[in-house]
Amino acid sequence: TAQKFDRAKLLHNLNIKLGLINEKATFCRADLESPRVAYLEQLAAAVKNAEDAATRAGELAIFKGRLNEIAANKTQVKRILQQWETKLPELQQKYLETLMAAGMCPLCGQPIQESCLREVI
């Protein structure tokens, strides 16, 4: 009798727990069946942001490549500039000597004066 009472009490408690579990399961089923519009909008926004970031990353990669090309060209241009800076005075001197040897201005045909040539060159 005491055992029957304890057993009935235990069954009653189990019944209550099963009812709560059933209620939670029903709530979860209803929650899963409901449309996830808010989540879909957030997901779509996140996907768009990821796509935009990928596009920007691609553009940045192109710009990085161009900057690398410019940097490579920059050193080459500096080297060429240094060559011409050393060669230019020599060429100017040769031109001056050639004009002096000719004795006439190639533009106007007048006799050459050394003081004027130095100003022009």
Summary of the structure (lengths in Angstrom):
residues: 121
radius of gyration: 45.8
end to end distance: 128.3
largest distance: 143.6
contacts: 226
relative contact order: 0.04
helix: 87%
strand: 2%
